[in-house]
């Protein structure tokens, strides 16, 4: 997981093998988004607005708590 600067997100991590995006929220809860392609998941932690980037991920990919 890579720490990020965000008011709601603590860190994000991406596993290219399983195509899972892991998001650790400031609350400590971890969300796992499945089927996220590498071009979206790999560089998410570098985005200027993590919240904005996650809105599109949340709308398009299946979510569970890890």
FENJOUR-V728330 format. One record per pair of residues at least 4 apart in sequence whose C-alpha atoms are under 6 Angstrom apart, sorted by the first residue. I is the first residue (numbers start at 0). J is the second residue. D is the distance in Angstrom with one decimal. If there is no record, write none. Layout:
{{I	J	D} {I	J	D}}
This chain:
{{0	10	5.8} {0	11	5.1} {0	12	4.1} {1	10	5.2} {1	11	5.3} {1	12	5.9} {2	9	5.9} {2	10	4.1} {3	9	5.8} {3	10	5.2} {7	24	5.8} {7	25	5.4} {8	24	4.3} {8	25	5.3} {9	23	5.5} {9	24	5.2} {9	25	5.0} {10	23	5.2} {11	21	5.6} {11	22	4.6} {12	20	5.9} {12	21	5.0} {13	19	5.8} {13	20	4.5} {13	40	5.6} {13	41	5.8} {14	18	5.5} {14	19	5.3} {15	37	5.9} {18	34	5.2} {18	35	5.2} {19	32	5.5} {19	33	4.7} {19	35	5.9} {20	31	5.6} {20	32	5.0} {21	30	5.7} {21	31	4.6} {22	29	5.4} {22	30	5.1} {23	28	5.8} {23	29	4.3} {24	28	5.6} {29	64	5.8} {29	65	5.5} {30	63	5.8} {30	64	4.5} {30	65	5.8} {31	62	5.6} {31	63	5.3} {31	64	5.8} {31	65	5.9} {32	60	5.9} {32	61	5.5} {32	62	4.6} {33	61	5.5} {37	41	5.4} {53	57	5.9} {56	60	5.8}}
